Amino acid sequence: MPQLRILCIGRKANDPLLQSADLYLQRLSKFTKTELHRLREGTPAFELRQLEAKLSPSDYIIAMDERGQELRTREVAAQLEAWEMNGVSSVTFLIGGADGLDALLKKRARAQWALSRMTLPHRMAQVILLEQLYRAYSINHGMPYHRE
């Protein structure tokens, strides 16, 4: 299974959404190593510099953007399996701040995924992404978490 890394803007300490995100992060650890890096909010240029500093040229990047491809949960599960079969060792997901992700980061990404066509708060995007990744892994491992 590829290791997962999520880089996101926003690290407000006592936000219940972040507590929910941490719960799914813990659950994901049963399936694969998953890292969540919350970076400081600031100007778009500041946020871009922070994200770029955490990336290497070889990173397999998925940019989260409301204009990206909408996937069903089973498609996410299939993508996780495809990455494993194709030898992708790690995947980095990017979640921007209030102004979204810089165009340079979106261009660099292998794909852009949308969690919704609606604009979501970046803290909520963390929860939804982590929950969907957990759900996808539970499908791939035959666990009863996902119901249709």
Secondary structure, DSSP 8 states (H G I E B T S, - for coil): --EEEEEEE---TT-HHHHHHHHHHHHHTTTS-EEEEEE----HHHHHHHHHHH--TT--EEEEEEEEEE--HHHHHHHHHHHHHTT--EEEEEE-BTTB--HHHHHHSSEEEES-SS---HHHHHHHHHHHHHHHHHHHTT-TT---
